[in-house]
Amino acid sequence: MAQNRNQFQAGMSMPEFIAQYGTEAQCAAALEQTRWPDGFRCPRCGSAAHGARRD
């Protein structure tokens, strides 16, 4: 049986992935950090006076 290349990629193991992104809050924080590594900036005016929406 042939190996599935996607299944055997180098990188995070499933337990590592779950530890880092296992909850919606962890996922949102990682996305926010990736999108705005230096803090949120308004895409229109570049101001830092605005904030991220929290529900």
C-alpha contacts under 8 A as a table, 3 or more apart, distances in Angstrom:
res1	aa1	res2	aa2	distance
3	Q	7	Q	7.91
3	Q	8	F	7.86
4	N	7	Q	5.36
4	N	8	F	6.74
5	R	8	F	5.39
5	R	9	Q	6.45
6	N	9	Q	5.60
12	M	16	E	5.75
12	M	17	F	5.97
13	S	16	E	5.18
13	S	17	F	6.17
14	M	17	F	5.01
14	M	18	I	6.14
15	P	18	I	5.13
15	P	19	A	6.10
16	E	19	A	5.08
16	E	20	Q	6.27
17	F	20	Q	5.22
17	F	21	Y	5.81
17	F	22	G	7.06
18	I	21	Y	5.22
18	I	22	G	4.20
18	I	23	T	7.99
19	A	22	G	5.65
20	Q	26	Q	6.72
20	Q	27	C	7.79
21	Y	24	E	7.41
21	Y	26	Q	5.19
21	Y	27	C	4.89
21	Y	30	A	7.68
22	G	26	Q	6.61
22	G	27	C	7.18
23	T	26	Q	5.20
23	T	27	C	6.24
24	E	27	C	5.05
24	E	28	A	6.09
25	A	28	A	5.11
25	A	29	A	6.11
26	Q	29	A	5.15
26	Q	30	A	6.19
27	C	30	A	5.19
27	C	31	L	6.20
28	A	31	L	5.09
28	A	32	E	6.05
29	A	32	E	5.07
29	A	33	Q	6.09
30	A	33	Q	5.12
30	A	34	T	6.13
31	L	34	T	5.08
31	L	35	R	6.04
32	E	35	R	5.16
32	E	36	W	5.82
32	E	37	P	7.61
33	Q	36	W	5.31
33	Q	37	P	4.90
33	Q	39	G	7.72
34	T	37	P	5.69
36	W	39	G	5.12
36	W	40	F	5.40
36	W	41	R	7.39
37	P	40	F	8.00
39	G	48	A	7.75
40	F	48	A	6.23
40	F	50	H	7.54
40	F	51	G	6.53
40	F	52	A	6.90
41	R	46	G	5.17
41	R	47	S	5.46
41	R	48	A	4.85
41	R	49	A	7.95
41	R	50	H	7.23
42	C	45	C	5.62
42	C	46	G	4.63
42	C	47	S	5.28
42	C	48	A	6.56
42	C	50	H	6.77
43	P	46	G	5.65
47	S	50	H	6.76
48	A	51	G	7.39
